[in-house]
Amino acid sequence: MRALSHDLPGFRPGPTGRDRGANPPGGADGTGTDRDALRPAPAARSALLGRETEMRVLKRFLSDARASGAALVVRGASGIGKTALLEETTRLAGTGFTLLDVRGLRAEADLPAAALTRILLRCGSGTDRHTPPDGAGGWLPVHGASTVPRDAGAALAQALHSAGASAHEPVLLVLDDAHWFDAESLDALGRALPRLAGKRVSVLLSADPAAGPAVLPGLPGLSLGPLDHRSSARLLHRHGPGLPPALHERVLREACGHPAAVVSLAWNLQVREVTTAALLAPALPLGKRLQEKVAARFDALPPAARGFLLLTAEAHTDRLPVLRAAARMAGVPARGLEAAAEAGLVTVDGDRLRFNGPLLRSALHWSASLAERRRMNLALAAVHTDDDYRHALYVAAVTAQPDEATAAALEKGATRDPARAVTVLEAAAELTPDPRRRTRRLIRAAQAAQTGGQPDDVRRLLDLITDAPVDASLAAAVAALEAGVAYHSDSVPAHTLSLLLRSATAKSTGWPPPFLPLTGAIAPELCEPVGREAVGPLLEALLRKNPARADCPFLVSALCWTDRDNHSATARALLAKAARSVREGTFPRDPARDAGLVIAASALDEPVAAEQYATGVLAPLTTRGQFGLALMVLAHLQIARVHLGDREGLMDDARTGLRWARSAANAHAEMVFEAGVAHTRAWTGDEEGHRELTDRILAFALPRRLHMLAARSRWARGLLALAHGRPEEAYEELRMLSAADGDARHPVVAAWALGDLVAAGVATGHAEEVRRQVDLVREANRAVGSALLRHLIGRSEALLGEGPRAERHFSATLAEQDDALRFESARTHLAFGEWLRRRRRLLDARPHLQRARELFGTLGATAWERRAASELLAAGQAGDTSRPVWAEKYDLTPRETEVTRLAADGLSNQRIGWQLGMSHRTVASHLSRVFAKTGVTTRKHLPAALRG
């Protein structure tokens, strides 16, 4: 593509890569490119998100442009991404076009022929950038001329056609922000277009309908709307990956799908200190560039209209009677509303008022002076005397003087506004004159920050606490906060437990005690000896003191993790009560409290219940900004999805959890979700990077004695080794979960991995060793009563059994199978089918192997699906896939084909035999026949023979 005359008035070079890191991005799509640099970049990959439909239209436009010429106007609000689409279109155009690009300038909107002059200069030869094209010099208009010759359209058409003639290329004229073109230039362009029909000259424009009269209304148009939520979230993650989840959600709400707002808000929040005042404001600051662009819409408004708009922006209501009353208090004339509506900035809908654009509220607030904002907020406070909390919010927004009445109202109202609780409570503390009350409010703000998953804010708020004396309850709260910070920063359970005990032993008067919610996060440590012995007696004492506390999910879940033998029945009663609430449609009653039910279900190895309660509380928790609790729930939901074989759900949870964990600098949580990723790769058999991933998890977990995390990592390794026919490797990994010398000993994960340990143990001659683990899990499950563990025990007994006894265990296990345990059911069908086939009961084996293959395929467990398919071949049933070309070429049998495929992949005879259910001698026999048919003498020559 030939780009002409970039060095023209109004053009600014795009920033370098280094500049983009130091300045706010300007591209409306948020790609970080300067909005005026419409240069093609054919090799670059599209950075646009959520614009697939629009790009299909623009690709058709380019196709028409190459053939005969076309015209299109991209219409949309400011910041919606028009420039991005134009940039992407020029990139897709690639070579073969003569590109002319001109951007409308607001300063030239009233200068006759200003835009036309710049277009004609762009049509010049390129040797003299300010020389008009041939034929245009005699009448070229001058900026500010009062009239434009009537033949300007014809001259423009001739100039555009000539621009590409010398290069024998079609011309693409790209006019960004055409709504700022003067009327005379648009008229000339409109007259030129009919003359260009069929001459391979195309025009692509962008315009904002709200900026003035419609631009060339007769041309085909493409209306650009907001991004959908998913695309907005992806764009925000690209430009603000470190934003805390609460701010992440607020940005998405306020941007309303406008790409420029998403990017500008994200950039602003990352490079500037976010103050309490900014968070209490009705909208986040847009950033200087976008702010000025949106605020320009208010320049021509009369003072009354601007005043009413500012009042509306500051208000926490859209009710017109309240706004009119506040306007009278602020001295804003009644005609202000009508003037604002006439300007198209607001719409009246009954007794409600709404802004006609999501960015107007922010632009109004941040372009107003402090004195203007103060006048409006005090007026709004005066009309909200019946609502102490809203009254206090308006007062707090414009005052910094100590005010106990306002501080008390804010503290009381924070409970009904959990999404803003941290900011509101911190504002209350700042307004508090009494040091003791100030400390209490800072502690409450820190507790809200911990619930919200904001550890940096917890640390900052704890640092603000002075040496003012506090009572025992507040001391217990501080110790619990410090324990939470320790667990999420150094992640050393012993350190966390020491701080938690300090909180638990303080004489707290409230219920629940401040340390109790933290037990959900450290649940994996409570079932180990140190945690059980340290915390168990304190939990027991709480229940003995008041038996009615058996209705508290966090207390019961913590008790269950420390002592499942004695508290499983209590936990099951609580889960049964919650199940009734689900059926009645009243769950969750209190999401923060009911989050404890997920922890209880996880302790009982009840994945169906854990998933049900987790999905019930996650949405309300995130809506309320309680991302700390949500992250804890998501970690336990991940475990449930592992048991349920839900690969897609597991990966979705991992993506969300990793984003939340990284934004909070919570390395421990990050490793927890990485462990889920490692498990899904073990299902699919994906070995690429698996060792590095699990090495990273173990390097984090082992020095800190995070045994559950280490155990989950080794479990994933063992499962992957089994999937690829390496039982020796699998056994060495899996024994680490329960052996006396294991570095990842954890009783709960060892029980979850029982079926895999037994499969590897039987295949490697360690049946007696693994039998002891089966006995331990069976004994533990007497009190727990988990269907999951019962299934694993049944399959293990079958694998360890002989003859009719083994068959009875297989049949009994499958007879009471839980349809939700799909992966484990598939494993049991596969094991039973293999067992039957090896005893030459082929007809009995096929239904089980077929069912296993179907389940594995549904779950996306491709490695296990291949293994089930291989067993089906051995049982005499043809697979669904066609035979490889080389199998046909050498006339290999189905079994020889499977052996050859694995041998070519480098597997030993023993590993092939284990994976295909035959002895290594049988494998050698098959290979000898394969060698004879293919003409090779060793397995290392097989890959070349198969390729040939």
N, C-alpha and C positions, 0 to 999 in steps of 0.2 A: 504494500500500500504506500502511495506517495502522499505524505502529509505536508501541506504548504503553509509557510509563513506563520510559524508559531509566535514569533516575536512581534506581536501586535498589541495595541492598547487594550488593556483589560485582561491580558494573559499573564498568569503567574506560573512559573515552573513548579511541578510537583515536588514535594519534599523528598529528600534522600531517605534511605532506610534509617540512618542515624537520627535524622530530624524527626521521623515519625515517632520515635521513642520519647522525644522531648516536647512534642507539641500535640495538642488534641487533634484527633483524626478529623478530616474534613469531609470525607466521602459520605454521602447520604446513606450508602449501603453499609457503612462501617468497615470498609476494607482498608481504610487508612490511606487511600489515595487522595490527592488533591482533586477537588471536584471540577477544576477547569482543565485538567490535563487529559483530554480525550484522545490519548495516543493509543494506537493498537499495540497489543502485546500478544502476538499469535501463539507463543510457546507457553504462556501462562495458563494455569488452570483457573476456571471460574471460581470466584470467591463468593458469588451470590448464594443466598440461602432462601428457600421457600418461593422462588420465582420461576418454577418450572413451566407453568402455564403461560406466563408472559413471554418467556424465552422462546417457546414454540411459535408464538405469534411473530416475534422479531426475526426468527430464522426464516419464516415464510416471507417476511418483508425483504430480507436480504436476497432470497432466491428471486423474488420479483424484480429487485433492484438490479441484479446482474442481467436479467433477461431483457427488460424494457424500461425499467424505472418504476418508482413507487413513492408514496408519501404517507406519513403516519405521524400522529400527534400523541405522545405519551402524556396523559393527564393525571395529576395527583397532587395531594397536599404537600406543603413544604416539609421536607425531611422524610418523605415516604419512600425515597430511593429512585427517583427519576434519573438523576445523573448516573447512578450505578448502572442502570439498564442501558443508557446510552454508551457508557464506557464498555460494557460487556458486548454490546452490538458491534462497536468498532473493532474490538478484539476478535470477534468471530468473523468479521469481514475478511480479516487476513490480508493477503496481497491481492492485487487486482483491482483496487479502487483508488481513485484520487480523493483523498479525504480533505474536506474543508470544515472547520469547526469554529463556531462563533457563539459566545455566551452573552445573553442579555444582561445589561447593567442597569440597576435601578436609577442611577444618576442620569442615565440617558433616556429614560422613558418618555420625557416630554420634549426631547430634541428631535425635530423632524429629520428623517433620513439618517439618523445616527447609526442605526443597525445596518441599514442598507449600505452605507459607506464602508463599514467594516467588512461586510460580506464581499463587496466588490474588490476591496483591497486583497482579500484572501484568494480571490480568483486571479490575482496577478501572476506574472510569469515566474516569480520566485527569485529572479535575479535582483530585482529592486523591490523590497518588501512594501514599499509605499507607492508603487507604480500601479495604476489601474490597468485592467486588461484592455486589450486592443478593442477599440470601438466604444469604450466607456468614458475615455478621458474628456471628451467634448462636453459632457453634461454632468459629470460626477458631482453629486450634491455635497455640500459642505455642512458640517455640524452646525445646527442652529438656523439653517436656511428656512425661510417661512413657507416656501412652496417646493414641490418636487415635480419635475417634468412628467407629463402623462405617459411618455414612452419609457419611463424607468423600468416598468415590468419587462418590456421587450429587451431592453439593454441587459437587465439582470439575467434573463433567459439565455441571451447570446453569451454572456460572460461565463455562466455555469457550464454551458455546453462546450465552450472553448477550453475550459480548465482541464478537461480530461482528454480533449481531442489529440493533443500532442503525444500523449502517452498511450493513446488508443485504449483508454480505460473508462469504465463507468465512473460517474461522480457521485459521491455521498456527502451531502451537506448536512451537518449535524448542528442543530440550533438549540442549545440548552437555555433554560429559563427564558423562553420566548415570550412569556407574559410581560417581560420588561422591555420588549421591543416597542419602538414608537409606532403609532398607528400608520404613518406614511410608509414605513418600511414593510410592515405587514401587508399593507395594500399592494405594494409593488410585488411582494412575494406571491400574493394571491393571483395577481395578473400574470406572473411569469410561469406559474405551474402548468396551466393549460397548454402553453407553447412548448413545454418540455415533454409532452406525452410521447412515448416511444423512443426518446432520445437517450435512454440509459442515464438520466440524471434523477437522483432520488433525494428526498428531503425527510429527515427525521428530526422532529421537534419535541421539546418537553415544555409543559406549561402547568401553572398552578391555577385552577379555576377560581380560587378564592382571592387571587391577587388583582382581578379586574375583569374586563370583558373577555368573552371566549376568544381564543386564538384560532383563527381560520376554522370556524365551526363546520365548514363543509367538508373538511378532510376526514379520512378514516381515523378513528381514535382508539387508544388502548388505555382503559381506566386502571389506575394502580391503587390498590387498597392496602391495608395494613398486613404485615406478616402474621401468620398463624402463631399460636403460642409456642409450638415446638420449634419452629424456625427462629422465633425471637429468642428463645432460651439458648439455642445453639449459637446464635450470634453473640449473645451476652457472654456465654462461656468462652467464646473465642477472644473477646476483648476485655472481659473482667473475670478471669478464672479464679482469682483469689477473693472475690467478694463473699462475705458471710452469707449464708442462705437467706436470712431475713432481708438483707439489703438486695440480694439477688431477686427475690420475689417482689420487693417494692419497686425496683427498677422496671420489671416486666409490667407491673400494674400501671405505673405512671407513663411508660412509653407507649402503651397500647398498640404495639406492633409497628411503631415508626422506627425504622432502622437508625436514622440519624440520632434519635433520642436515646435508643439503647446504647449506642456507641459513646455518645457524648456523656451521658450519665455515668456509664461505667468508667470512662477515663477520668472524669471529675472526682469520682469517689476514691479512685486509686492514687491520684497524685496530690490530693489536697486533704488536709485534716478534716475529718467529719465531726463537727461540733454538736453539742446537744441542741443548740438553737437550730442548726440545719436539719437535724432529724425531727425536731418538733414542728418545723415549717410545714405548710400545707402541701408542698411539693419540693422535690430535690432540685438543686441548681443544675441547669442544662449545660453550663460551660459558656464562655464568653461569646464564641462565634455563633452558636445556634441561638443563644439567648438574644443577641442583637438582631438576628434575622427574624425571629418570631416577634420580638418586641416592636419591630418596625411597623407592624400592623396597627399599633396603637398611636402612632405619631400624629395622625390627622384627626384623632378623636377629640371631641370637646371635653373639657375638664369633668363635666357631670358624668359622661359615659365612662371615662377612665376611672373615676372615683367609684362608680357602682360596680365596675368590673373588678377592681381591686378588693372591694368589700366582699364580693362573691368568691374571689380566690382565697381570701383569708378564712372564710366561713367553713364550718364543719357540717353544713346543712345546705340543701338545695331548695328549701321551702321558701316560696316567695313572701308570704306574710312576715316571716322572721327577717328576711333580708330587707324588706321595705321598712320594718320597724327599726332595724339597725342603721339603715341609711338615714332615716330622720335623726337618729341620735348622733350620727357622724356629720350631719350637715350636708349630705349629698342630695342634690335636687332630684325630685321624682322623675324628671325627664331623662335622667341618666340611663335608666333601664331601656326606654324606648330608643334612645340614640345607640346604645350598644347592640340592641336587636337589629336596628336598621343597618348597622355596619356588618351584620352577618357573623358576629362573634359569639352570640348566645341565642338560644331558642327557648321560648316560653312554652311549656307543656302543662296546661292547667295551672295548678298552683306550684309547679316545679320549674326550676331554671337549670339549663345545662349549657356547658361550654361547647362550641362547635369546633373542637380540636383538643387533643389531650395535652398539648404543650403550653396552652395559653395560661393555665393557672400558675405554672412555674415562672413563665416569663413575666407575668404581672407582679408576682410576689418579689422576685429578685431584682426587678427594675425599679421598684418603688423605694423611696427613702425610708429610713427607720421611723421618721416622724409620721409619714403617711401610714405606714403599717401600724404604728402605735395607735393612731386615731381610729383606724378601722377595728382593731382588736378590742380596744376599750369599749367601742360602741357595741360590738357583738357580745362582749362580756355583760354589758348593761342589760341586754335583752334576754340573757340566759340566767337570770337570778334564781330560777326554779330548778336548775341543774348545776349543783356545786362543781362537778367534775369539769363540764364544758366551760363553765365560768372560769375555773382555775386555769384551764388550758389557754384560754385567750389572754388572761392576765400574765401567765408565765411566759408567753411568747414575746412580750414587750417590756419585761421588767427584770432587773437583776438585783433589786433591793430585797433584803430579808423580809419574809412575809409568811408567818407561821400558818395563818388561815389558808392561804393558797397552797402551801406545802402539804398541809394535812389533807386538803381536798384532793390533791394530786395522788397522795399515797393511798387514800381510800379508793379512788377511782381506778387505780392501776390494775386492780383485780378484774375489772370488767373490760380491760383493754390490753390483753396479754401480748398482742403483737408489738405494742409500743411500751411495754412495761419497763424495760431497762431505761429507756430515754425519759419516761415520765418520772420514774423513781429517782433517777439521777437529778433531774430538774428540781424535784421536791427537796432533795438533799441540799442542792445549791441555794435554795431559798430559805433553808432552815436556820434560825438564829441559835438554837440550843445545840451544843456539841453532842450531847448524848442522843438526842433525836436525829441529828444529822448522821451519826454513826449507824443508827438502826436503819435509816433509809438507804444508806450506802450499801449495807449488808443485804437488804432486800433487793436492791438493784443488782447486786452481784449474784444473788440466787436466781433472779430472773435471767441474767446473762448465762448462767450455767444451764438452766433449763432450755435456753435458746441456743445452746451450742456455740457460745462466744467466749472461749477461754481467755482471749486477749483482754476482753472487757472485764472478765472476772479478776484477772491480775491487776488491771489498772484501777478498778474500783477498790480492791483490797488495799492497794498502795495509798489510796486517799484517806483510809481510816486513820484517824488521829489516835493519840494515846488516851483518849477519854475512856474512863472505866465503863465496862459493859457487864451486864448480868450473865448468869450461867447459860441461859438460853441462847443469847447472842454469841457467847464464846463457843458454844457447841456448833452454831451455824458457821462461824468463821473456820473452825477446824474441819467441818464437812466440806466447805468450799475449797480449802487448801488441799484436802484429800482428792477432790475431783480434779483440781489443777495438776496435782502430782501424777494421777493416773493417766491423764491425757498428755502429759509432757514427758516425764522420764519413764512412765509405764513400768515401774518396778513394783510388783504387788506387795512386797514386804513394806516398802515405804508408804504406799497407799493405806495398807491395813493399820500401820502405826498411827497415822493421822486420823483414820476413821475411828479407831478405838478411842482416841482422845475426844472425839466428838460424841461417841456413843456413851462414854462414861461421865460426861458432863450432865448436870441436872437440868435438862431441858424441860420446860413446862408445857410446851405445845405438842400437838399431835397432828401428823406424824413427826417423830424426831428428825432433825435435818439430815442425819446420815442415811436414813432409810432408802430414799430414792437412788442413792449411789450404789446400793447393793445390786440393782439391776444391771449396772454397767460392769461390776466386778464379779458377777455371778460365776463365771468359769473358775475363779480363784476360791470361791466359798466351798466347793466340794472337795478341795484338796485339804490335807491334814492341817496346814498352818491356818488357813482361812476358817475351816470348820471349828477348830479348837479355840480360835480367838474370838470369833463373832457369834458362833452358835449359842453359847450360854447367855449372851446379852439378848439375843432374839427370843430365846425361850423365856427369859425373865419378863420381857415386854408382853408376851402372850399370857403368862401366868397372872400378871398384874391385872389384866382385863381381858377375859376370854372373848369378849365381843370383838376384839381386834382380829379375830380369825376371819373377819370380813374385809380386811385390808390386803389388797393384792400384793403390794410390795413386801409386807411382812411375811405373808404366806409363801410367796415365791422364794424369798431369802431363806426361810426355814426349810423349804423343800430342797434347795440346792445344798444346804449344809447337812441335812439329815432326811433323805428320801424315805428311809424305812419308817420313820415315825410321823411324817407329815404329808405323805402322798394322799391319804384319805381326805385330809382337810383341803388340800389343793384341788382335788377332784370335785369336792362339793362346791367350791368357789367357781370352778369352771362350768359346772352344771348350771349354776345360777346365772352365769353370764350367757350360757347357751339359750336359756329361756328368754333373756333380754333380746338376744339376736332374733329369735323367732317372733317376739312381740314387736320388733322394730324399734326398741328403745335403747339399743346399744350404738355407740357408747354414751353413758350418762355423763361421765367426766373423763375425757380422753387422757388427761395427765395421770389420773388415778388408775384407769383401766389399762394403761400401758403395762402395769404390773402383771396383768393376766397373761400377756405374751410370754413374760419371763417364767411364769408358773407353768404354762403349757410346754415350754421348752425344757424345763426341769423334769417334766413327766414324760419326755420323749413322745409328745403328741403333736406331730407336725400339722395335722389338719386343723386342730384347734388353734395352734400358734399362728398359722397363716390367716385363719378367719378373723381372729382378734386383731392381728397386726394390720391387716388391710382395713379394718374398721376404724382404727385410731389414727393411722398415719395421715390421712387427709385433714382431719380437724386439727391435729397437732401442728402440721405445717401451716395451715391457715392462721393459727394462733401464734405463729412464730416460735414454737417450742421445738426447735430443730435439735437441741441436745437430746431430749427425750426421743424424738423421731429417729435420730441416728442409732440410739440404743435399741429401739424396736426393730429397725431395719437390720441390725446385726443378727438379732435372733430370728427374724423372718428369713434371712439368708440360710440359716441352718435348717429351718423347716423346708425350704425349697430344695436343699440338698437331699433330704429324705424323700421328698415327693418327686424327685427327678425332673423338676421344672427348670430346664436349662435357660429358656428365654427369660423367665421371671428372675432367675438368679443373676443373669447378665444385666438385666435392667436395674436390679437392686444394686449391683456392683457399680454400675456407672453413676447412679445417684449417690450412693454411699461414698464413693471415692471423691466425687466433687465436693460433697459436704465436708468430708474429712480433711481434704487438702485446703479448703478455705479456712478451716479452723486450725491448721497446722497440727492435726491430730494423727501422728504417724502410726500409732497403735491401731486406730480404726482403719486407717488406710491398709495396713497389712491384713486386717481381718477380712476386708472385702477382696483383697488380692487372693486370699486363700480360697474364696468362693470361685474366683476366676480359674485358679489352678484345678479345682474339682471339675468344672465344666470341661476343661481340656482333657482331663482323664476320661470323661465319658466319650468325647469325640476321638480320642486317640491322638490328639495334636501334641507332638513331642517338641516342636520348634519353640524354643525359649522356655519350656516348662522347667527344666533343671535350673536355669538362671532365676526364674520367678520364685521357685520354692527355696533355692539357696538364699535369696534375699529375705524371704520371710523367716527362715531359720536363723539367719544372721541377726535379725532383729529380736526374735523370740527367745532363743536359747540363753543368751547372756542375762536376760531379764527374768528368766524362769517363768515365762508365759507359756505354761505347758499345754494349755488347750490350743493355742495358736500353733505351736510347734507340732502338736499331734495332728492337727488338721492338715498341715503341710506334708507330713510324712504319709498320712493316709492318702492324700492325692497322688503322691509319688507311687505308693504301693498299688493303687488302683490303676494307674497308667501302665505300670509294669505288667500287671495281670492282663490288661487289654491287649498288650503286644506279646503275650506269651512268654513272659520272663518271671516265672514263679519264684525262682531263687532270690532275685532282686526284690520282688514284692514282699517276700517273707522277711527279709532283713529290714526293710523299712517298717513293716507293720508290727513286728515284734517290739519295736522301740516304744510302742504305745502302752505296753503292759509288762514287759520284762523288767526284772529287778535292776538291770544295768541300762535300761532304756533312758535316753535323754529327753523323751517326749511323753513320759508317763502321765496319763490322764484317764481316770476310770470311765468317764462319760464317753469320750471319743473312742476309747478302746472298745466299748460296747457297740458304738455305731459301726465300727470297722470290723466287727466280729466275723461276718460272712466272708469278707475278703481275706482276713487272717487265716481262717480255716481252709479256704480254697487253696491259698498258697502253701499252707502247712501240709495238707494232704498230698499236694503235687510234689512236695520236696522231701517227704519222709519225716515230717515233724508232727504226725498226727497226735501223739501222746502229749506233746508240749501244748498244742492248741486246745486239747480237750479240757485242760485245767481252766483255760480262759472261758470256755463254754459254760463250765460249772459255775464260775464266779458270776457271769452275766445272768444265768438262770436264777441264781440265788438273789441277786439284786433286783430282778424283775418280779419277784414274788410280791413285794410291797408296791412297786411302781405300777405294774399291770399294763405295760406299754404294748400295744399291738405291733409296733415296729420291732421291738426287741424280741417279741414272741416269734415273729416271722424269721428274724435272723437266727434265733436259736434253733428253730425247726429245720431250716436249711442246713445249718451246721451239723445238727444231729444226723441228717440224711447223708451228708458228705462223709461223715466219720463212721457211718453204719455200714453193715454188710447185708446183702440178700434182702429178704422180706422186710427186715427191720428198717433198712434205708428207704425202701419203697413206701412203707407206711408213713415215715416222717415226711417224705416229699408230698405224698397225697394229702396228708393232714394239713400241712402248711399251706398248700395251694387251695384246699377246701375252705379255709377261713381267711383267705387273703383279703386285704383291704385294697379296694380298687384305686385308692389314692396313692398307694405305695408302688407306683408303676415301675420304677427302675428296679427295685428289689424283687418285685413279682417277675419281671422279665428275666432277672438273673436266676431266679429259682426255676422258672420254666426251662431256661437254657441248661441249667445243671441237671435237671431231671431228664431232659431230652438226651443229653450226652450220656447220662447213666444208662438209659434204656438202649441207646444205639450201641454202646459198647457190649451190651448183652445180646445184641443182634435182634432186638425187638423193634425193628425198623418202623412198622406200622404204628406202634404205640408212641414211638419217639417223635414222629413227624408233627402231630398237632402241637406238642409243647415247643418244638423248635420253631414252627411257623408262628406261634403266638409270641415267642421271644423276639423273633425278627421283626414282627409287626410293632411290638411295643418299643423296641430300641429305635426303629425307624421314626416312630411318632415323636420320640423324645430327642431325636437328633444325636443319639449315642452311636455315631457311625462306626467306631472301632468295634463295638459290641455287636452291632448289626451285621458287620462283615463276618464276625465269628459265628453268629447264629446261621448265616447263609451258608458258610462252609460246612457246618454240621448237617444242614439240610441236604447238601450235595452228598455228603457221606452216607446219609440215610436214604439216598436214592431218589430225592426229589429235585427236579431241575430248578435252578435259580431264576430270578426275574430278569437278570441281566444277560445280554448276549455273550457268547464266548469270545475271548480275545482272538485277534487275527492269528497270532502265533500258535494258539492252541489248535485252531483249525489246520494251520499249515503243517504242524507236526503230528496231527491226529492224536492229541493227548486226551485221556479220559478226564471227566470232571475232577476226580481226586488227584490225578497227576497235575492237572492245571493248578489246583490250590497249592500243592506242595511246591511246584515250580515257582509260582508267584512269590511265596514266602522265602524260598531259597535264594531267589534272585535279589530279594531285599536284604539278604545277609544273615537270616536267622539260622541258628544251628539246628541239627537234627532233633536235639532234645526239645528246643523251644518250639519247633514246628510240630513235633509230636504232641506237646502239651496243648498247643492252641487248636490242633485238629483232632485231639482225642485219640491218638494212636501211639504205639511205642516207637522209640527212636529206630528200632530195627525195621519196622514197617516203613518208616520214612525213607530209610536207606534203600529199601527194596524199590519203592516208588521212584526214587531218584536214579537208580541204576537203569530203569526202563526209560526214564526221561533222557538220560545221557545217550542211550542207544538210539533213540528216535531223533534227537537233535544233532547228534554227531559231535558232541563236546565230551571232554574227559574229566573236567572239574567244574565245580559250581561257580568259580570265578569267571568262567567263560559264558555262563548262562545269559547275563544281561545283553551281551553283544549278539548272541544267537537269537534272542527274542526280538531285538531291534531289527535284525536283518530279515 
